């Protein structure tokens, strides 16, 4: 039987706490990861990592849902993108090269 490791943290005045490093390592938690609390009838609380579905972005999903609903309610508002707007956008971004697969620097995280 594996040994049980117990760690503690303190609640702030706003009921916030820092997840201890040993718990973060055990759950393989990173910045912006979600955690789930399971409260058992005995009063025991189990903390676990929420596994994000691949490609699921809750903010993007809500935004796309908003757009779909707005288009359904007001299809008359849809407009074609004209060449002038395309040229304006291209002038704003110029020759910017973006690598969407590149990792963020520590300052940008």
Buried (B, 14 or more C-beta within 10 A) or exposed (E): EEEEEEEEEEEEEEEEEEBEEEBBEEBEBEEEBEEEEEEEEEEEEEEEBEEEEEEEEEEEEEEEEEEEEEEEEEEEEEEEEEEEEEEEEEEEEEEEEEEEEEEEEEEEE
